[in-house]
Amino acid sequence: MDKYLRRLTGKKIGRERVCRLMRLMGLVAVYPRKRTTIPGGLSGISPYRLRGLDINRPNQVVCADITHIPLRRGIMCLFAIIDWYSRKILVWELSNTFATEFCLKCKMV
């Protein structure tokens, strides 16, 4: 915002002024807030079922992960299935929608 206002007015503008102007216009910065997820929540805490399990071969334990990648014009979703033993990505799929179909297309061979 500082760079934009400096380009617009040609003057250096202080942090407090930028904060005040953003507050007047109802603008807020977009960044992860503190405590975005609360452990337990409504569903409670699930027990860790792999405690004490000796993971000693590939494809014994796999996990799925969805990561949202922010871009200039929107968000991309990356879905991956990861092997815990080798820590390699077995299969992955990329989509620009939040639909579940792209997760279902990602099948292990």
VENUR-V726882 format. One record per residue. N is the residue number from 0. PHI is phi in radians with two decimals (none if undefined). PSI is psi in whole degrees, -180 to 180 (none if undefined). Layout:
n->N phi->PHI psi->PSI
n->N phi->PHI psi->PSI
This chain:
n->0 phi->none psi->-38
n->1 phi->-1.06 psi->-45
n->2 phi->-1.12 psi->-40
n->3 phi->-1.10 psi->-47
n->4 phi->-1.19 psi->-35
n->5 phi->-1.14 psi->-40
n->6 phi->-1.17 psi->-39
n->7 phi->-1.22 psi->-45
n->8 phi->-1.73 psi->-22
n->9 phi->1.41 psi->6
n->10 phi->-2.09 psi->156
n->11 phi->-1.41 psi->131
n->12 phi->-2.05 psi->136
n->13 phi->-1.32 psi->163
n->14 phi->-1.10 psi->-42
n->15 phi->-1.12 psi->-38
n->16 phi->-1.17 psi->-42
n->17 phi->-1.07 psi->-44
n->18 phi->-1.06 psi->-43
n->19 phi->-1.14 psi->-44
n->20 phi->-1.14 psi->-40
n->21 phi->-1.12 psi->-40
n->22 phi->-1.11 psi->-41
n->23 phi->-1.12 psi->-37
n->24 phi->-1.49 psi->-7
n->25 phi->1.37 psi->23
n->26 phi->-1.62 psi->143
n->27 phi->-2.29 psi->150
n->28 phi->-1.26 psi->146
n->29 phi->-1.81 psi->110
n->30 phi->-2.78 psi->159
n->31 phi->-1.07 psi->129
n->32 phi->-1.45 psi->161
n->33 phi->-1.19 psi->146
n->34 phi->1.00 psi->48
n->35 phi->-1.24 psi->-29
n->36 phi->-2.20 psi->138
n->37 phi->-1.91 psi->123
n->38 phi->-1.01 psi->136
n->39 phi->1.63 psi->-66
n->40 phi->0.92 psi->-147
n->41 phi->-1.32 psi->-31
n->42 phi->-1.50 psi->-9
n->43 phi->1.46 psi->-179
n->44 phi->-1.79 psi->126
n->45 phi->-1.43 psi->146
n->46 phi->-1.24 psi->149
n->47 phi->-1.45 psi->107
n->48 phi->-1.49 psi->-8
n->49 phi->-1.72 psi->5
n->50 phi->-1.10 psi->128
n->51 phi->1.47 psi->-4
n->52 phi->-1.40 psi->129
n->53 phi->-1.52 psi->107
n->54 phi->-1.58 psi->103
n->55 phi->-2.22 psi->12
n->56 phi->-2.66 psi->155
n->57 phi->-1.13 psi->153
n->58 phi->1.08 psi->17
n->59 phi->-1.40 psi->-43
n->60 phi->-2.35 psi->127
n->61 phi->-2.19 psi->159
n->62 phi->-2.40 psi->161
n->63 phi->-2.01 psi->146
n->64 phi->-2.49 psi->138
n->65 phi->-2.03 psi->126
n->66 phi->-2.13 psi->133
n->67 phi->-1.72 psi->124
n->68 phi->-1.88 psi->111
n->69 phi->-1.27 psi->135
n->70 phi->-2.12 psi->175
n->71 phi->-1.08 psi->-38
n->72 phi->-2.12 psi->66
n->73 phi->2.06 psi->-159
n->74 phi->-2.36 psi->141
n->75 phi->-1.89 psi->145
n->76 phi->-1.91 psi->127
n->77 phi->-1.96 psi->120
n->78 phi->-1.91 psi->129
n->79 phi->-2.40 psi->146
n->80 phi->-1.93 psi->125
n->81 phi->-2.09 psi->137
n->82 phi->-1.50 psi->127
n->83 phi->-1.26 psi->-32
n->84 phi->-1.21 psi->-53
n->85 phi->-1.61 psi->-12
n->86 phi->0.99 psi->34
n->87 phi->-1.81 psi->150
n->88 phi->-1.43 psi->119
n->89 phi->-1.38 psi->-50
n->90 phi->-2.53 psi->154
n->91 phi->-2.60 psi->160
n->92 phi->-2.53 psi->143
n->93 phi->-2.13 psi->138
n->94 phi->-2.58 psi->155
n->95 phi->-1.81 psi->12
n->96 phi->-2.17 psi->166
n->97 phi->-1.68 psi->17
n->98 phi->-1.25 psi->151
n->99 phi->-1.44 psi->-11
n->100 phi->-1.07 psi->-36
n->101 phi->-1.23 psi->-27
n->102 phi->-1.23 psi->-39
n->103 phi->-1.24 psi->-27
n->104 phi->-1.19 psi->-24
n->105 phi->-1.43 psi->89
n->106 phi->-1.91 psi->144
n->107 phi->-1.32 psi->141
n->108 phi->-1.62 psi->none
